[in-house]
Amino acid sequence: MGYRERRVEMIARAAAPYLEPGEQIRTGFMTVTGSGIITVPAETIVVTDRAILVVGRSGAQRLPRDFRFGKPTGLYHTFELDRTYKVHRQWFKEVVAADEALGASSADDGPAAGEH
């Protein structure tokens, strides 16, 4: 199993207990906390066909799909969802895929809510 497959499996494993029957994962990525050189994994953001899940150590929060993460740039991309999140550039392809998945079912393609 390659690196990308392990990442996909890790996201699926984190989200599995919180998925509704028949709900399908579209993509997901890890956020980090900390600053500078010292960062640690924080929450996993999972975009499904029904919701955005924020999965952390204490459980998951289910949010509506009416959000866009914005175009990631730099070393860390930040966005505001229920609070400020930071994503390392290794996950930027998944952030872009998340916006594409969210836009696929939305009639409104207004400005990105989380673009900084």
C-alpha positions as CSV (number, residue, x, y, z in Angstrom):
1,M,0.0,0.0,0.0
2,G,1.4,3.4,-1.1
3,Y,1.6,6.7,0.8
4,R,-1.6,8.1,-0.8
5,E,-3.6,4.9,-0.2
6,R,-2.5,5.0,3.5
7,R,-3.7,8.6,3.8
8,V,-7.1,7.8,2.2
9,E,-7.5,4.8,4.6
10,M,-6.5,7.0,7.6
11,I,-9.3,9.6,6.7
12,A,-11.8,6.8,6.1
13,R,-11.0,5.2,9.5
14,A,-11.3,8.5,11.4
15,A,-14.7,9.2,9.8
16,A,-16.3,5.7,9.8
17,P,-17.9,5.9,13.3
18,Y,-19.6,9.2,12.5
19,L,-21.0,8.4,9.0
20,E,-24.7,8.0,8.6
21,P,-26.0,4.9,6.8
22,G,-25.2,5.2,3.1
23,E,-23.2,8.4,3.5
24,Q,-20.1,8.5,1.3
25,I,-16.7,10.2,1.8
26,R,-15.7,12.5,-1.0
27,T,-12.3,13.6,0.4
28,G,-10.6,14.6,3.6
29,F,-7.5,16.1,5.1
30,M,-5.7,16.7,8.4
31,T,-5.3,20.0,10.2
32,V,-2.5,20.9,12.5
33,T,-2.1,23.0,15.6
34,G,0.9,24.8,16.9
35,S,3.2,27.3,15.3
36,G,6.6,27.4,13.6
37,I,8.5,24.2,13.6
38,I,6.4,22.6,16.3
39,T,3.1,21.4,15.0
40,V,1.0,18.4,15.8
41,P,-2.0,16.8,14.1
42,A,-5.3,18.2,15.3
43,E,-8.7,17.5,13.6
44,T,-9.5,15.6,10.5
45,I,-11.8,17.5,8.1
46,V,-14.0,15.0,6.0
47,V,-16.2,16.1,3.2
48,T,-19.1,13.7,2.5
49,D,-22.0,13.7,0.1
50,R,-24.1,15.1,3.0
51,A,-21.9,17.2,5.3
52,I,-18.6,18.4,6.4
53,L,-17.3,16.4,9.4
54,V,-14.8,17.8,11.9
55,V,-13.4,14.7,13.6
56,G,-11.3,15.2,16.7
57,R,-10.3,13.3,19.8
58,S,-13.5,14.0,21.6
59,G,-15.9,13.1,18.7
60,A,-17.2,14.7,15.6
61,Q,-19.1,17.8,14.6
62,R,-21.4,17.7,11.6
63,L,-21.5,21.0,9.6
64,P,-23.5,21.9,6.5
65,R,-21.9,21.8,3.1
66,D,-22.4,25.5,2.4
67,F,-18.7,26.3,2.8
68,R,-15.6,26.7,0.7
69,F,-12.1,26.2,2.0
70,G,-10.5,28.6,-0.5
71,K,-7.4,28.3,-2.6
72,P,-4.5,27.0,-0.5
73,T,-1.2,28.9,-0.7
74,G,2.1,29.1,1.2
75,L,3.3,26.5,3.7
76,Y,0.0,26.5,5.7
77,H,-3.4,27.4,4.5
78,T,-5.8,28.8,7.2
79,F,-9.6,29.0,7.1
80,E,-12.4,29.8,9.4
81,L,-15.1,27.1,9.8
82,D,-16.4,26.8,13.4
83,R,-12.9,28.2,14.4
84,T,-9.6,28.8,12.7
85,Y,-7.9,25.8,11.2
86,K,-4.5,25.4,9.6
87,V,-3.6,22.8,6.9
88,H,0.0,21.9,5.9
89,R,0.7,22.1,2.1
90,Q,1.1,18.3,1.9
91,W,-2.8,18.3,2.1
92,F,-3.4,21.1,-0.5
93,K,-4.6,18.7,-3.2
94,E,-7.2,17.4,-0.8
95,V,-8.3,20.9,0.1
96,V,-8.8,21.7,-3.6
97,A,-10.7,18.4,-4.0
98,A,-12.9,19.3,-1.0
99,D,-13.9,22.6,-2.6
100,E,-14.6,20.8,-5.9
101,A,-16.8,18.2,-4.1
102,L,-18.6,20.9,-2.2
103,G,-19.2,22.9,-5.4
104,A,-20.6,19.9,-7.2
105,S,-23.9,20.0,-5.4
106,S,-24.1,23.7,-4.9
107,A,-26.0,26.1,-7.2
108,D,-24.2,29.1,-5.6
109,D,-20.6,29.6,-6.6
110,G,-20.0,32.7,-4.7
111,P,-16.7,33.8,-3.1
112,A,-14.9,31.3,-1.0
113,A,-15.8,31.6,2.7
114,G,-12.4,30.6,4.0
115,E,-10.0,32.3,1.6
116,H,-7.3,34.2,3.3
